């Protein structure tokens, strides 16, 4: 993943999905990204519950990371769907 701070809309990074990946591969990858996001959400939640004080900047960065992981899961799912539709149409 390469970061890009110039992006003001959406997620501030770029990730290129393998053009040779099958829909099945993409769905597996989407599941991984979403599991990472879920695990990070649980960890962050536990840390906040146990903390006496919260560092807002670190919290914001953590939430951005969760958003990026979720975004990648959604992108992989969308690509898998597009490839399944293409394959079903005979393309």
N, C-alpha and C positions, 0 to 999 in steps of 0.2 A: 504494500500500500504506500502510495506517495502522497504526502500532505500538500495541500494547496490553500494558502490563506486568502488568495485573491477571490475566491468564490463567495459571493454574498447570498446566494440562494441555495438552499439545500445543504447537503453535507460537504464539508471542505476537504475532500480527498478524492482520489481517483483510484479505481480498481478495475483492471481489465479482465473480463471474463474470457476464459479460453474458448476460442471459436470452434475448436474441435470437440468440446465437451458435449456429451449426450444429455438429453433431458433428465435422465436418471442421475447422472453425475451432478448436474446442476441442483436437483432436488436434494441430494445428499449434502452438497455444499451449503445450500440454504439452511438445512437443518442444523449443520454445524455452527453457522453464523448466529442463528437464533438461540442455540443452546449457550453459546458464549455470552450473548446479551442477557439471557435469563440468569446465568450464573453470576455475572457481574452485578446485575440488579439485586440479587439476593445478598451478595457480599456487601454491597453498598448500603443496603437496607440494614443489615446487621451492624455495620460499623456506625451508622447514624443512630441507631437505637441505643448503642452502648456508649456513645460519645457524650462528654460533658459539654463540649462546644463543637460547632461545625465550621470548617473552613469553606466559605462559600465559593472561592475560586476553585478549589480542588473538587468540590461537589459539582460545580458547573462543568469542569473538564470530564469528570466521570460520566455525567449525563450525556455529554457530547459523544463520548466513546460508546455508550449504550445505543445512542441514536445512530451512530455510524455502523455498528454491528447489525442493528435491526435493518437499516437501509440496505446493507449488502444481502441480507437474507431475502428481502423483498425483491431486490434486483435479480438475484439468482432464480427466484421463483417465477418472476415475470419472463425471464429468458427461457426457462424450461417450458413454460406455457406456450410461448411463441414458437419454440422448436417443435413441440408436440402438435400444434396446429398446422405448422408447415409440413410436418411429416404426414399428418392425416389428410392433407389436401393433395398429396402426391408430389410435393415439391422437392 
